[in-house]
Amino acid sequence: MVAAAVALTAMLWPALIGRDILGFRDMLHNYGPMRELFWQGEISLWNDRSFGGASVLADIVQQPFYLGQIVMRAIHAPAWPGIPIRLWLHALLAMAATWRLLRRFVSPDAAALGAAAFGLCGFSIANFSNPQWACAQMWVPITLLAAELWAVEGGFARGALLAVCLPQPLLAGDPLLCGFLALASGAWAVSRRQRPGSQLAAEGAWIAAAAALIASPQIVATLRAIPSFARGAGLPRAAREQWSLHPARIAELFVPRLFGPLFSAGFWGEFTVSPPWHRNYVHSIYAGAVGPGLAGLAIWKRRRSALPWVVLGCATLALSMGGWFFHLYGLLGDWIAPLRVFRYPQRIVALFVMAWAALLALGAVEIVALPRARRLAAAAASFALGFAALAATAAFVPSRNPAAVGHSAAHLAIVAAASLGALLLPARYAATAIGLVLIADLAAANAELLGLLPHTPFRAPSAACEALDTARGQRRLRSFRVYVDQDALSANPQHDWRLERMREYNYGKRNLLELCGYRQSVALTSLDPADELRLWREVSPLRTLRVMGTRFAITAPGVTWFGGNVRYTDRTWHFIVVELPEPEPLIFRPARVEYIPPAELPAAARARPELLETAIAALDAMPQPHNPDSVSELVSSIDGGDELHFRVRQSEPGYWVVAFAFDADWAARVDGAPAPIVRSDLVRRAIWVPAGDHRVSLVHAPNLPLALFAISALLTLLLAGVAIRRLLQQSSRTPGAAI
């Protein structure tokens, strides 16, 4: 167990000390900026820098109600090394919980082997590029341990512990895993119960109620907002089944680097990847070459103990295969409406690797109990299966990379020799030795999955930020939006993924410009706004950018569809900054207003070019009097992100339009009196103001989710405190009884 923790620490060490960052997948341009902005307090409960504004509380990926996230904000932790430190702590806690759970069934050495398999397997390490899913995954063994304690030993303290654990995967950012884990925990408790079912059900009812209350702020915040987001109506099955686990990747479980280099050139597993991408979302699920032998022994020798883990493993593997396994995952979404908003079946492997780790631990007990010759035979069969799988896959895939296949075979041979040597030792040493070999095997095969990059090139602001600073001149930072044309900029990627990461950083991919204070017309969150997407698809991208107040676009040299003038050219990173012609302001008074139902606006805008401009505002409610006023004036404005205050002077009553997509938690006041906020042009909002000199204030106040969070946090701390205190008291009276 200590060796596994040391191995994980060594793998992460460059990131833990801040020398490197975790730079792969969405971490660099999405999760890193998200955490930096939130932890440093640059955005609060409303992110005005994404799209037309977005609720931080509604975005589960932001983990707004996760107490670990709140702690990082309270101490103003930097994203680097804050993110790797937090992931490291979660992984250590998960391995400790895995060890404690498995220790109830196997010896300490076997439990440590299972904990290492869970914490160091390819899936767990690859998942670090998705910090919210990684945090959620680490609650799997903790929650199952709590379910085991409650089912077998009972008592309020253990029930309280389970109530605290159950909602944590949702609060950590993965509601899909939370749901499946809750079902698995319930089934586990029923199968392991030591008291009547009626008593278990009564206790389970209050546990479920407490867990629901703890999760309620996130559930309420997201459900209130989700109708306004693109996935609110559900995703089609094809989209839900993107990133299904290809059947050929099952062999990846026990063949290291089965499809070659995970990042650089030479990868030959593109046939397993969901188009149009060229790499899998979870790069590897490798969990040790000795795995099949140990799992086989567990099923053969300890059927009763292995059965629950086999059921859990088979069920979650079938779901993670998505479209490759009779579309089971897609069918569940067809039958159960809430599941229609979730993609990426591969992430369900989080439960499978827990089951696999348990089977390895059970098998480790049995293999050292065998006579030496049979031990060697069982392990040799496992390695033979690995070589056969590698050879068969390479034989049937024309695009194989011989050098990569040779590298995998060499790794497999070294692990086979070391494992067989470990199993030659006396039984009392063999279990420890095979565990150490597994740890070395996993560390050598999976360290690459961290995607470490030197921190130094990413410390300075993006070159795109400096380019925009030059292009905007004296204009206020918050007086316009920026669009990054990623399709054009990513058309010719660098062959070296590290160089491509640097280029993406410097042209401002996804959310990176938000770090410099710029508002982006299109960003990357888990909840893309439906109205903006409708205009983009049904009217035109350029008119959508204009209606949102976009002034500058960052694109590749030679791209001309924006019109306007080139204000800056960066020859190092190959991008230009274009100023759109006649950009629209963020606050203005239209010449006139019309009532156009939202469902009809895209068609009306296609037929009438004057719509979605500043002359006419298309309201979704019957308008109040709006008289022409040639002398109206925006006197001043103060834009604080989650507050907007401006003063207007006009001779006639009428609407003032703001290019922000405020949600129901925004409230407007005119001279201190409440005023309605009316949706305008789908992605704008309008406030009616009487004639004269007036002050308009708009404030974001999500009172309901915050009130629920206060209750949730108090209940979490209360239940956790009671559980820990009572368990420690019981442990001191009867050593080992509490855990």
N, C-alpha and C positions, 0 to 999 in steps of 0.2 A: 504493500500500500504506500509506504514511504517512497519506494523507488518510483512508483507511478507518478506521485506528486512531484518528485524531483525531475522526472523526465518532462512532464508538462511545463514545469517552471523553466527548465533549460530551453525548451522549444520556444517559449514565449519571452524569454529573458530580454532580447533586444527591444521588444515592444514594451515590456514592463518598465524598463529604465528610460523609455522615451527616445531611444536611438533610432528605432524603426517604427513604422505604422503598419497596420493591417490594411493592405491596399487593394485587395481584390474585390471583384464583383461590384456591388453597390455601395460598399463601405466608403470609398474615397469621396464619391460625389453625392452621396445621399445620407447614409447614416452618420458619417463623420460630421458633416455640416449640421445635421439635425441636432446631434448631441451637443455640439459646441455652442450653438445658438441658445438652446434651452438651458443647458447647465450654466452658461455664463450670464443668463438673464437678459440676453439681447432680444429675445421674444418671450412673451408671457403666455397668456392663454389663447391668444389669437395670433396666428402667423400671417402678418400682412405682406410677407415677401414671396408667398407662393400663390400663383394664379391671381384671382381677384381677392385673395384672403382666404384663410382656412382655419377652422377650429383646431387648436392643438389637442383639446380634450376629446374630440371625436376621433382623432387619428390614433388607433390602437398601436401602430408601429412606433409612435412617439413615447409609449409607456407612461402617459401622463399621471396615472393613478398608482403606479407601481412604486412602492415605498423605496426601493433601491434607487429609482430614478429621482425621487424627491430628495434623497440624501445627497446625490451627486450635484443637484442644483443648489442645495443649501450650502454646500462647501465650495460652490463655483469651480468644480473640477474641470480641468481642460479635457478636451476630447482625447488628446494624446498626451500622456499614456492612460487617461481615465478609462477608455473603452477596454483595452486589453487587461487592465487590472481588474475591472469588474467582471469580465468574462472568466478570467483566471480564478477569482474567488468563487464564482458560481460553479465552475468545473470541479474545484477542490471539494466544495460542499456536496456536489452530486456524487463524486467518487466515494466520499465518506459515507453518504447515505446508502449507496449501492453496497458497499462493504458491510454495513450494519444489517441491511435487509438480507443479503445472502448469507451472512454469518448465522442466521437463524436456521439455516438448512445445511451448511457445509462448514468445513474447517476454516481457520483464519487464512491460511495460504490460498486455498481455493477461492474464498471470498475476495481476497486481494486481486487474484487473477481476473475474476469477473469485473471488479471495479476498474481495473486497468483497461479491460476490453471496452467497457462503456465510455470511459473518459478519453481514451486515446484513439479510438477507432476513427476511420476516415470520416464518417458522417459527423461525429461530434466536432472534429477539428475543422472540417469544411464549413460547418454551420456557423463558425465564428464570423464569417463574412456577413451574416444576418444576425446582428446582436440581439434583436428581440426574440427571434426563434431559438437562438442558442440559450438565452436565459430561460425561456419557457421549457426547453428540452431538459435542462438541469433539474427541473422540478419533478420530472417523471419518477426517479427513484425515491425522492423525498416523499412524494405523495403516496406511492405504493407502500413505503415503509410505514407511514402514518395509518394507512388502511389496514395493514397487517397487524399493527399494535392494537388498533381499536377492535378489529374483528376477533383476535385471539384473547386479548386480556381485558378489553372493555374499560369502562370508567370515563368520567367526564373529561379528565385531562387529555386522554388519548383522542376522544371525540373532538375536543376543542382544537387539538393539533391538526386533525384531519380537516376540520372546517376552515382553518387558516390556509392549509396547503392547497385545497381543491381549486380555489379561484386564481391562484398565483400564475399559472400558465396564461390565462386570459389577460390578467393585468400586465404580465410581462410581454404580451404582444402576439400571442397565438391562440385565438379562441377555438380554432379547429382542433388543435392538440388538446386544449382544455376539455372539450366535449368528449373526445375519445378516451382521454385519461380518466375522466369521471366515470365513464361506463366501465372501463377496465378496473378501476378501484372498487366500484360497486360489486362487480362480479367477483373480484378477489375477496372482498369482505364476506360475501355470501358463501363462497366455497370454503373459507377458513374459519367461519364463525364457531364459537364455543358456547353459544347460548341460543335460546329459542328464536325462531325467525321473527315472531311478533315483537319481541324486545329489540331485536336488531333494527326492525323497521321503524319503531318508535324513536330510537336514538338517531337513526339515519335521517328522520324527518327534520329534527332540529339542526342536525349538522348541515343538511342541504339548505335549510332556510338561512342559517348563519353564513354559509358560503355564498349564497345568492346576494345577501345583503352586502357582504364585503365586495362582491363584484359589481354591485348595482351602479356605482357612479360611471364606470366605463360602459356598461350596457346601456344605461339611459342616454349618456352623451352621444354614443355612436348611433343608437337606434333613432334618436331625434334628428340626427344629421343625414343619415344614410339615404333617405329619399331624394336628397338633392345631389347625390353623387352618382357617377356613371354606373357603378356596379349595384346600385340600389335596386334596379329591376332584375337583377340576377345576370349571371354570365352564361353564354351558350356553352353547351357541353364541350365543344372543341377547345374553348378558352379555359374551361375548368380543368381539362385533362392535359394542358401543357405541362411539360416537365414530369411526365409519368416515368416510372422506373422501368427501363427496357429489360426484358427477360434475360438478355445476354449479360446484363450487369450483375446478375445474381452471383456469377462466378467471381466477380470483383470482390465479393465478401472474403474470399480466401486466396486470391491471386493479387500480389502487390503490383500497383501501377499497370493493371491489366491492359489498358489501352494507351500506354506510353506516357510521355510528359504531360503533366496536368495543365501547364500554362504555355510552355514554349512550343515551337514547331516540332512535329513528329507525332502528335496525337492522332490516333487512327480509329477512334471510336465515334466518329461523327454520325454513323448510322443509328446510334443510341440516343441522339440529341433531338429535342423537339425543334423543328424548323421555325423561324429562320436563323436560329442561333447555331453556334459552332462548338459550344462546350455545354456540359450539363450544369444544371443549377447547383446540385450537390456533386462536387467533383469526384468523390470516391466514397465507397462504403467499406473499404478494406478493414477487417477486424482480426486479422491474424491467419497465417497459413495453417496452423494446427487446429483451427476452429472446427472443421467438419468432423475430425476424429473425436474431439471432446464432446461435441454436440451429439454425435452418434452414440457414444458411450452413455451419455446422460439418458437418452431415450431408451437405450437397450437395458441398462442396469437399474435406472431409477425412474421407471415409467410414471409412478404416481406423483413424484415431485416435479418431474419434467412436464407432465401433461398441461398444467395451466400456462406454462411458458410457451409450449408448442402451439397451443390454441391462440395465444396472444400474438406470437410471431407470425403464424400463418395468416391470421386475419388481417394484421396490419401490413404484411408484405403484399397480400392480394389488393388491398386498398391503394397502397403506394404505387402499384403497377398501373393504376388508372386505366387508360385506354387499351393497354396490353393484356388486361385480365378481364375480358368480357365487359369492359366499360363499367365495372362495378362501382367505381368512384363516381362516374358520371350518372349512373342510374340512381345512386343515393341522392344526388343533387336534384334529379328529376322528381323523386318521391318526397324529399324533405326540403322545403323551400329555403330555410336558412343556409343550407349547404351550398346554394347556388352562387353565393358571393365569394367562395374560396377557390383558389387555384393551387397549383403545384403539389400534386399527390406525393412527390418524393419526400416532402417534409414529414409524412407520417412514419417514415423510417425511424423517427425518434423513439417510437414505441417498440419497433422491431429490434433495435439494437439493445434495448433493455432486456428483452426476452432472450436474445442471442447471448448476451453477457451472462445471464443466469444459467443458460444451458452449458456454457463453457465452464462455469464454476462447478456445476454438478458433475460434469465430465472429468474435471481435474481431480476430484475426489476419487473417482473410479479408476482413472488411468494409473495412478500411483499404487492402487491396491492390487493391480494385476501383476502376475509374474513378469519378470523383466522382458522376456521374449515376446509376450503378448502386448506389453506396453509399446515396444518398438514396432510391432506389427500394426497396432492401431494408429500410431503416429505416421508410420510409413504410408499407410493407406490414405491418410489425409493429404500428405504431400503428393502422392501419386495422383490423387484427384485434382490437385492444383495444377500439376504439370499437364495432365490430360485436358483440363479445361482451357489452359493457355494454348496448347497445341491445336485443339479443335477450333477455338475461336479464331486463331491466326489462319488456320487452313480454310475456313469458310468466308473470311473477310478479305476481299481483293486489295483493299487499301491498307493492309497491315504494314507496320514499320519494322523491318527485321531487327534493326538496332534496338528499338524499344522492347521487342519481344525477347531479345537476348538479355537485356537488362533485367526484365521481370524474372526470367528463368534463373539468372545468376542470383538474384535476391532470394528467390524461392529455394535454391540449392543451399545457400548459406544458412538460411533459417532452418531448413531440414536437418543439416548437419549439426547445428547448435542444439536443436530440440532433441534429436536422437541422443546426442551426448548428454544432455540434461537428464533424459529418462534412463540412462545407464546407471545413474547414481542410485544409492540406496533410497528406499521409499521416503524416509524422513527428510531427505534433501531434494528429492526429485520434484516435489510440488513447488518448492520455492524456486528451484532452478528453471523449471519450465515457465513459471510466471515471469522471471527476469528476462528470459529469451523473448517472450511475447511482448514485454514492454519495449525492449530494444528493437524488435521487429516493427512494432507500430510507430515508434518514434522515427525510425529511419524511413519508413514508407510514407508517413503522413505529415511530417513537418513541413513539407513543401506546400501543403494545403493552406497554411496560414497566409500565404501571399505577402510576405514581409517586404517592405520597401524602405529605403533610407528616409528618415524624416526630414533631413536637411533641405532637399529640393522643394518640399511642400510647406516650409515654414513661412516663406514670403508670400504676400498676396498673389493671387492669380494674375498672370499677364493681362487677362481680359479685364480685370478690375482697373488696372492702370490705364488700359486703353480707353475704357469708359470714362474714367476721370478726366482724361484729355479731351475726349469727344464732347462731354457734356458742358465743358466750360464753367460758367457761373450758375448754371441751373441747379436748383436744389435736388438733392439725392432722391427725395421721396416724391418728386413732382412728375414722375414718369415710370414706365415699366420697360423691361428689356426682354428680348427673346433670343435664345440661343438655338440656332438652326443645326441641331445635332445630326440630322440625316445627311446634310451636306458635309459637315465637318468630320463625320465618321466614315465617309465613303472610301477613304484610302488609309486604313489603319497601319500603324507601324508593325513590323514583323516581331519585334521584341516587345512583349507585353509591358515591360517596365517603362520603356520609352513611350509607349502609347498611353500609359497611365499619366506620365508627366505632361504629355501633350493635352490630354483630356482636362487635366487640372488647369492648365494655362489658357485653354480657350473657354473655360467656365462651364463644363458639362453639368447638366442637371441642376443641382441646388447650390453649386459652389459660389455663385455670385452673391447669394444671400449673406455669405460671410462678410462681404464688403458693404453690406447695407442696401444692395440693389434689390428692387422688386422684380420678380420674374413672371412674365405672362404665362409661361408653361414651366412647371417644376415637376418633381417626382415625389408623390406621397402615396399612401395606400388608398386614398379616396379622391380620385380625380372628379372634378365638378361636371355634372351631366350637362348643364346649360352651355358651358363653354365648349364642350365636346360636340354638342348639337350644332352650334354655329360653325365650328371648325369643319364639320363634315357636310353640313347641309347648305351652308352659305359659301364661305371660303376662308382659308387660313388667314389671308391678309386682312380681310374685313374684321375677322375676330380679333386679330392683334390690334387693329385700330380702335375698335370699340372699347378695348380694355385700357386704352391710354398708353400703348407701346410707342416709344420714340426711337429706340435703337434696337438693331438686330446684329448679332454676331454670327457671321456665316463664312463660308469658304470663298476665296477669291474666284471671281468669275460668275458667281450667283447673282442674278439680276431681277428675280421676281418680286423683290421688296420695293423696287423703284428707289427714289431718293438718291442721296449722295454718300459716297464713301468718306467717312470722317477720320478713319485710322486704319493703317495697314501694319500687321505684325508679320514680318518676314521670317522670324525665328520659328513661330508656332503655326504659321500659315493660316491666319484668319484675318478678316476685315470687320470693321464696325460701320454699319450703314445707318444713316438717319432717315427714317421713313418720311415721305413727303407729307406736309401739313399734319403733324401728329395731333391727336385730340387730347385735350386737357383732362385731368382727373376730376375736376370740379367745374361745372359750368351751368349756365341757364339756357335751355333750348329756346329757339324762337317760338315753337309751338309743341303741343303734346297731342297724342292720339291714344285711344284705347285699342289695343290689338291683343287678343288672347295669346298666351304664350305658345299654344300648339300651332297657331297660324303664323307666328312671326318669321320663322325661317323662310317659308314660301313667300311671304310678303316682302321680305328683304331681298330675295332673289329677283323679284319683279320690280322693286323700287330701290334704286341705288342710293336715294337720299336717306333711307333708313339706316340705323346704326351709325349715324354721324352725329353732329352736335346740333343740327338745325331742328330735328324732330326727335322727340323722346317717345318711344312706344311703351305705354304703361299697361300693366296687366289688371288695372282696375279703372272704373269710370273716373275721369279726372275732375278735380275741382277747377274753378276759374283760373285760367292761365292767359293773361292778356299780353300782347306784344309790349316790349319795353326795351327801347334802344339805349337807355342810359343805365341799365342795371350794372352792378359792379360787385365783384368779389373783393372786399376790402382787405381781408387778411385771413390766414388759415394756420392752424397748428395741428400737425399730423403726428400723433404719438403711437401709431400702430394699432393699439387696441382702444384708442380714443381719437376722435376727429372733431375739431372745433373750427368753425369758420364764421366770419361776419359778412353779411351781404347788405347792399343798399340798392333799393329798387323803387320805382314809382308805381308799379302795378304788381298785384299778387301773382304768384306763379311758382313753378317747381324748380328746384335746384337739384341737379343730377350729380351723383358721385360714382366714379368708376370702381366700385367695390362691391363684392358679392356678400354683403352682410347676411348673417343667418338670424334665426329667431331670437337669439340671445343679445342682439343689439337693440338698443333703445335710443330713440331720437327725442330731443327737446328743442323747442324754439322759444328763446327767452325764458327758459326754465319750465315751460309748459310741455307736457307730453305731446308728441306729434307722430302720426303713423309713418312708417317706412314702406314705400311702394316699390315693387320690382319694376325695373325699366330696362328695355332692350335685353332681357333675360339676365345679363351679367352686370347690370348697373342697378343702382337704387336711387329713388327720388324722394325728396321731402318738400311738402308744400309750405310756402312761407308767405305771410301777408305782405302787403305793400309797406314800405318804410325801411328803417335801419334795424336789423335783427341779428341775433347771435344764434347759431345752430350748433348743437352739441350731439354727437353720436358716441355712445359708450358701450363697450362689450361687457356684459354682466351675466355670466352663466351661473346664476344663483342656485338652480336646482342641482346640477352635478356637483357643485362645490359643497352644498349642504349634505348631499349623500356621501361625499368623500370624507367629510368630517366624521360622520357616523361610522363609515367603513374603517377609517384609520383607527378610531377609538376602539371599535370592536376587535380589530385585528390585534392591536397592542394588548387589549384586555385578555383575549383568549390565549394569545401566545404567552403572555406573562403567567397566567394561571396554569397553562399546560407545563411550561418549563419548571415552575416552582414545585408543582405537585410531583412531576416525574423525578425531579432531583431529590425531593423528600423521600419518595418511595425507594429510589435507588440507594440512598444512604442507609435506609432501614434494612433493605434486602439487596445486596450487591447483584447487579445484573437484572433486577426485576423490571426496572423502568424501560430498559431498552433491550 
